[in-house]
Amino acid sequence: MIKSLIVLFVSLLCFITFQKEVYAHSRGVPILKINGVLTKVYPIESSSIEPYLGDSSDVSSEKYLVNQNLDFDFEASRSAEVMEPIRGQNLEKVTYIWNFGDGSGEQKSTTPQKRHTYTKMGSYIMEIVADFSQTSTADYPKQIVQSTLIHILPSKDYKLPEPIIKINGQIVPGDNSVLGNFPKEVIGDSPFARLRANSRERLEFDFNKRLSFDASNSKSASSRIIQYQWDLGQGDVEKNKNASIKYKLPQALTTAVLRVKDENGFIAEAAVDLENSGKNEPSGFSLEETISPTILIVLTQVAALVIGITWYLRRKRKKI
């Protein structure tokens, strides 16, 4: 019985930890061009976009129209800089798998170019995966080369929704909440060590006090906003127009993200960098802070399973 529980526990952890595909380009140097225009790095962590679409490392620099031919192209030589397995390999043996996120299915090519036409409006995440099964590194897992958020508009005058952040009753200036491309400061050894919202200036708040966030000033000229989502920088996502948080300390800097979605499926986002103006001392031991939410859920489920099995075995013994 104990061995079975151990196997179950390890299996659950493996399900959470291991992936069939790995990221080659994760908020690094953009390598994809759409109709000749290079995409730009998505400047925030992906946790707040995943419930809407999936995971995006980049965002298209332009907006495109329904039924417009789009030519996707990335330089294999530049992708080799971020795809470890293909360094020194014959690139002709790599198979590229394209998924444009619109239900059209996977398409394969032996060159890093593809043309696609979106027939419905909306926000999509297209993904390019490299398959090394025909190369000398055949045992290497498939690698996600690129994932890009693309907006396909019904007409040129269609306006994406405009998220507006209000913190403690203070509206964040538009210049502060526009997502940038690269950070102003180098954090760590690489300029890509940690990309932030790139606000014109950080806003200061005392993280020892609870902060309130309000999205009620957000607007949409072409459609109606139907979903609000906050990612306040500590892994939790709140799907309400209003949110609040008391940050776990120590925490000197963080980025708050507001993402909205209109009834036609378009998403738009705003983000602001926040700096702690108060004391930055640890808030004390907390099981919730020490263990990640996912692991905590698994441990809770395993504990419940053990209790259930124990209860069942005791009843069975009493009947005997």
N, C-alpha and C positions, 0 to 999 in steps of 0.2 A: 504493500500500500504506500509506504513512504517513498519507494523508488518511483512509483507511478506519479506521485505528486511532484517529485523533483523533475521528472521528464516533462510534465505539463508546464511547470513554472519556466523551465529553460526554453520550451517551445514558444511560450508567450513572449518572452524577452527577445528571442530570435525574430519573431514576427514583427516586433516593433523596431528592432535595431537594424536588420539587414535588408538591403534593397537589391532588386534584380538589375537596376541600372544605377550608374553613378554619374555625378555631375563633373563635366570637364570645365565648363564655363559657369562659374557661380559668382556673378557680380564682378567679373574681371574686365578685360578689354573687349569691347563690342567687336564682333566679327561679321555680322550679317548686314547685308544691304537689301533694301526693298525698293525696287525701281530706281536703283542707283544711290539711294540715300541711306547712310549708315544709321543703324539703330543706336539707342543710347542706353547706358546702364540704368537699370531700375534702382533707384537710390535708397530703398528701404528694405528691411527684411520682409520675407514673403508670407509670413504667417497670416496677415490680414487679408491677402488676396485669395488664398487657397480655398476657403469655403465658397467663393464665387465661381472661380474658373479652374484653378490649379496652381502651379508654381511658375512664376515668371522671373527670369534673370534680367531681361531687357524690356524696353518699351519702344515702339516705333516712333520715329521722330515726326512722322506725318500722319494725317488722317486720310482714309481711302474710301471709295464709293462702292456700293453694290454693283456687281457685274463689271468691275474694272479689272483688267488683266494686271496681275502683280507678278513681277519677276523677282524671285528670291535667289540670292547669290552670296556665298561667303567664300573668302579666300582660304583654300586648304592650307596654304603655307602659314597663314596667321592662326588658323585653328590648331595647327601642329604645336603651337606654343602652349596651348592649354590642354591638348589631348596627349597625355604622356605615352600611350601605347603606339601612336603612329609616328613618333619621332624616329627617323631613319627607315621607315617602312615605305613600301611601294603604295602610294595613295590610291592607285587604280584598283587595288584589291579591297579597299574599304567600301562597304555598302552603306549608303545613307538612307535612313527611314524618315519620311516626312509625315507629320500629322498636323493638319491645319486647324484642328479644333472645332470644325463645323460639321462633323459627322460624315465627312466624305471618305473616311477610312485612311489606312496607311498607304503611302506611295513610296516606292523605292527607286533609287538612282545610284549610279556609280560615279557621278560627278556632283559637286556641291552647288548645283543650280537646279531650280525648279520654277515652273510657272503655275499659278493657281488663280482661280476666280471665285470670290465669295458671292453667293447668290442671295444671301439674307443679311440684313443689317444686324449689328450687335458688336460686342467686345469679345474677342477670341484670343486664345493663347495657342500659337503654333509652336511645334516642337520638332527639332531635328535630332535624330539619334544615330550614332555611328556603330555599325556592326563589324566586328573584327574577325568573324568566323572564318574568313578566307585568307587571313593574314597569318604570319608566323606567331602572332599572339592570340591564337584562336580561342584560348581558354579565358581570355580577358572578358569581363562582362560588358554588355552594351553600354555606351557612354552617351549621355545627353550633352550634345555639343552646344545647343542653343534653345532657349525658350523665350518667346517674345509676345508681349501683349499688343494686339492690333485692334484699332477701332474702325469698323466698316459702317460708314454713314449712308442713310437713304438719299441725302442730297447735300450739296455743299454748304447750305445755310443751316443745317441741323446743328444745334448747340448741345454739347455734352453738359450734364448736370454740373453745378458748381458747389462743391462742399466748402462750408465756412465754419471754422473752428472758433468756439468761444470757451475761454477758460476762466473760471471764477467770475463770470459776468463780463470778461474782457474779450472783445473780438480780436482775433489774431490778424494783424495787417496782411493784406494779400501778398506783399513782397516776401513776407516771412514764411507763408504756407505753401508757396509754389515749389514743387519738387525739382531739385537741381540734378545735375549729372555727376559731378565729382565733389568730394568734400573740400572745404576750404583748407583744412588742416590735415597733415599726414599723421595718422594715429597708428602707431606700431612701425614696423620696418618697411611697410609698403603702403602706397596711397590707396590700395584697395583692401587694406587690412580691415577697415570698417567704414562703410559708406553711410553717410547720414543724410538728413533731409536737405542739408546745405542751405539753411535759412540765412537770410541777410544778417541776422543777429539772433543769438539765443535769448529766449525769454526766461527770466529768473523767477522761481517759485520756491517756497519752503517745502521740501519733500517730507518734513516731519508732520505736516498738516495734510488733511484730505483735500484733494483737488477735484473740482467738478468740471465736467466737459459737456458742452451743449452744441448740438448741430442744427438747432431749429432755424437758424438764419440761412441755411443752405437753400439754394434755389435752382430751378431748372426751367429754361425758357421754352424748350421744345417738347417736354414731356413731364411726367409727374414722378417725383422721387418716391420709391416704394420700400427701399431698404437702407438702413444706416448701420455702419459697423465701425467700431473703435478698436484699434490696437495701440495700447498705451505703453508698450515697450517692455512688458514683463511676461509675455507669453500667453496672456489671456485675451480673448476676443469677446467684446460685448456687442450684441446686435440690437441696440436701442438708439433712439435719438439722443438720449442723455446717458452719461456714464460718470463714474467717480472712482477714485483710487487713492490709497495712501501707500506710497512707494516703500518697498522694502529697502532698508538701509544696510550697508552703505551703498549709495547711488549718487554719483556726481552729475552724470549726464544721461539723458534718455531722449527718445524721439516718439512723439505721439502722432498717430496716423488716423485720419478719418476717411473712410471710403463710403461712397454712396452709389446706389444703383437705381436707374430709372425703369419705368415700366416697359421700355423697349429693349432692356438688357444691357444698356450702356453703363459702364462704371467710370467713376472719376474719383480722384483722391487729392487730399491735402495733408501736409505733415508739418510739424514744427519741432525744432530742437528745444529742449527744456534743460535748464541748469539749476541745480540745487543751491539755494541761497542760505539754507539753514545748516544746522549741525549734520555731519555725515558720519554718525556713529552707528555701529550695528544695533539693530532693534531687538536682539536676543534670539535664543534658539526657538525655532518653529519647525515642526515636522513638515508642514506645507511648504516652507521656504527651503528646507534642506533637500527634500526629495521632489523630483519633477512630477507634475500632475499625472503624466502618463504612467510612470512607474508606480505612483501611489494608487492609481486605479487598478493596476494589475495586482499589486499586493493585497488590496482590498478584496478583489475577486478570488484570489487564491485562498485568503483567509476564510471567506464565506464558503468556498468549496470544502475546505478542511472541516469546518464546523458542521456542514451538512452531512459529510461522509461519517464523521464521528457520531453524530446524532442517529444516523441510519443504522450504524453497526451496533450501537447500544440498544436500540429498539429490537434489533434482530436477536441479540443475545438474550434479552428479557423474554422473548417469545419461546426461545429454546429452553 
